[in-house]
Amino acid sequence: MLCFSKTDCKYTAICDSNNFEKEYCSVFIKIFNRHNSFDSVTYSFMKTIILLILSCFISRPVYCQLNDTINYHLNYAGTGIINKTNDGNSYNLNNNVRFNISKKQLFMNTSNSWIYGIQSNKVEKNLTNNDFSSVIDFNLFKTINNFYYWGLGSFDKSYSLKIDNRVQAGLGIGYSVLNNANITVTLSDGVLYEKSDLYDLEAYEILRNSFRLKFRFVYKNMIVLDGTDFYQNSLANSQDYIVKSISNLSFKINKLLSLTSSVTYNKLSLTQKENLLITFGLSLDKYF
């Protein structure tokens, strides 16, 4: 419900919901403040007319939110595992940088990761991982409640999965199952165009269905569990599919620093390659 109040000859918009279009509120505030000599009868009449106009032209529920600020979040996680024995050594390093921008109706996220691993013994040294991934995605909240549009573009290059290069781009629809300060769960589905060049296969182009589960759980602002899981199957061949899963468990040390454990799993059916990496390290969070 929208209402207006008058204080010191100035009118302000008041609403008992939290998602009303900002432009509507600002327009009506300007109208009332420009003509601040309205008497009580005129004020009531004008208020009624405005509410009737809104009810005629806005077909979905409306809410009031005058604050449409832009929020930024930067996250870096550096994790790894080292194993040393008399017969040989191995180590894996997992570096990930995420940056996102959020507004009332738009969320944009970029993620860049690099996984590097080596196994060595007294005779030889073998490369196990040299995997790079870059993703940009966005959510546009302009649909009915809890639904949103999404778009995604990605580039992958992976030694462990035998991917020389892979480019994906697509669009779809998502649904917010739960969304509050402590729990967020979203499901999304859409179609991706993919162009891939694999080590042992010819380059190809294909359309895939992309299903995503994304979650985040926060306990007392101290423990955070978050993750993203993808299942991407070919629309032409049921035996051609991709599985990607990334999960992180963080324990906050202070406002900026957290102890973090990451689990990364990937599988590519065409090359019959998969990898599983469990690492431990630190992450940095900066909100501004």
Buried (B, 14 or more C-beta within 10 A) or exposed (E): EBEBEBEEEEBBBEBEEEBBBBEBBEEBBEBBEEEEEBEEEEBEEBBEEBBEEBEEEEEEEBEBBEEEEEEEBEBBBBBBBEEEEEEBBBBBBBBBBBBBBBEBBBBBBBBBBBBBBBBEEEEEEEEBBBBBBBBBBBBBBEEEEEEBBBBBBBBBBBBBBBBBBBBBBBBBEBEBBEEEEEEBBBBBBBEBBBEBBBEEEEEEEBEBBBBBBBBBBBEEEEEBBBBBBBBBBBEEEEEBBBBBBBBBBBEBEEEEEBBBBBBBBBBBBBBEBEBEBBBEBBBBBEEE
